[in-house]
Amino acid sequence: MAVNRVVFMTTLIKQSFNEHPMPGKLSDFVLRMQKLFLTAPNLTDNDLKKIGCPTLIIAGDNDLIKTEHQQYLRAMISNSSLCILPNTGHDAQIEQFEVVNRFISGFLKK
């Protein structure tokens, strides 16, 4: 089953980025990204509470990462702002790029 997902993701990336500079390494890349998604970041509450710089958290309400987790990050990171975009998935920066750009611009101007 996992191999099928790797083949699927590798094919999808090849189709999306047909001029990828290292197409022969895409399967390895997909395997490493799967491991990263499943194991990292492994931050504790104390790690999150140590973040002191202003932090903007942007997510879609249909994101793979649950809204409750985004709210948890907002609560743990003291100087953070949270923006949950309606009818948006994990690729908010693509799906709602104009809105995301406005939020980022406003955040950076503070």
C-alpha positions as CSV (number, residue, x, y, z in Angstrom):
1,M,0.0,0.0,0.0
2,A,2.7,2.5,0.9
3,V,4.6,1.8,-2.3
4,N,1.4,2.6,-4.3
5,R,1.2,6.0,-2.5
6,V,4.9,6.7,-3.3
7,V,4.3,5.8,-7.0
8,F,1.2,8.0,-7.0
9,M,2.9,11.0,-5.4
10,T,6.0,10.6,-7.6
11,T,3.8,10.5,-10.7
12,L,1.9,13.6,-9.5
13,I,5.0,15.6,-8.8
14,K,6.5,14.6,-12.2
15,Q,3.3,15.8,-13.9
16,S,3.2,19.0,-11.9
17,F,6.9,19.8,-12.2
18,N,7.8,18.3,-15.6
19,E,11.1,20.2,-15.6
20,H,12.2,19.0,-12.2
21,P,16.0,19.1,-12.2
22,M,16.4,15.6,-10.7
23,P,13.4,13.4,-11.8
24,G,15.3,10.2,-10.9
25,K,15.4,11.2,-7.3
26,L,11.6,12.0,-6.9
27,S,10.7,8.6,-5.3
28,D,13.4,9.1,-2.6
29,F,12.1,12.7,-2.1
30,V,8.6,11.4,-1.6
31,L,9.7,8.8,0.9
32,R,11.6,11.4,2.9
33,M,8.7,13.8,2.8
34,Q,6.4,11.1,4.1
35,K,8.7,10.4,7.0
36,L,8.9,14.1,7.7
37,F,5.1,14.5,7.7
38,L,4.7,11.6,10.0
39,T,7.5,12.4,12.5
40,A,8.3,16.1,12.5
41,P,8.2,18.6,13.8
42,N,8.2,17.0,17.2
43,L,7.8,20.2,19.3
44,T,6.6,20.1,22.9
45,D,4.4,22.7,24.6
46,N,7.5,24.2,26.1
47,D,9.2,24.4,22.7
48,L,6.2,26.3,21.3
49,K,6.0,28.6,24.3
50,K,9.6,29.6,23.7
51,I,8.7,31.1,20.3
52,G,8.8,34.8,21.0
53,C,8.8,36.4,17.5
54,P,5.5,37.4,15.9
55,T,4.1,34.3,14.1
56,L,1.3,34.2,11.5
57,I,-0.5,30.9,11.2
58,I,-2.6,30.5,8.1
59,A,-4.7,27.5,7.2
60,G,-7.9,26.5,5.4
61,D,-10.9,25.2,7.1
62,N,-10.6,22.1,4.9
63,D,-6.9,21.7,5.6
64,L,-5.5,18.2,6.3
65,I,-4.2,19.7,9.6
66,K,-7.3,20.1,11.8
67,T,-8.5,23.5,12.8
68,E,-8.2,22.5,16.4
69,H,-4.5,22.0,15.9
70,Q,-4.1,25.4,14.4
71,Q,-6.0,26.9,17.4
72,Y,-3.7,24.9,19.7
73,L,-0.6,26.4,18.0
74,R,-2.2,29.9,18.4
75,A,-2.7,29.3,22.1
76,M,0.8,28.0,22.7
77,I,2.7,30.7,20.7
78,S,2.2,33.9,22.7
79,N,2.8,36.4,19.9
80,S,0.8,34.7,17.2
81,S,-2.1,35.4,14.9
82,L,-4.4,32.8,13.3
83,C,-6.2,33.1,10.1
84,I,-8.5,30.2,9.0
85,L,-9.8,30.7,5.5
86,P,-13.2,29.3,4.6
87,N,-13.6,26.7,1.8
88,T,-9.9,26.3,1.6
89,G,-7.6,23.2,1.9
90,H,-3.9,22.8,2.7
91,D,-2.7,24.9,-0.2
92,A,-4.2,28.1,1.0
93,Q,-1.4,30.1,-0.6
94,I,-2.5,28.8,-4.0
95,E,-6.2,28.5,-3.5
96,Q,-6.7,31.9,-1.9
97,F,-3.4,33.6,-2.9
98,E,-4.8,37.2,-3.0
99,V,-6.3,36.8,0.5
100,V,-3.2,35.1,1.9
101,N,-1.0,37.8,0.4
102,R,-3.1,40.5,2.0
103,F,-2.8,38.8,5.4
104,I,0.9,38.4,5.1
105,S,1.4,42.0,3.9
106,G,-0.6,43.3,6.9
107,F,1.3,41.0,9.3
108,L,4.7,42.2,8.0
109,K,3.6,45.9,8.2
110,K,2.9,45.5,12.0
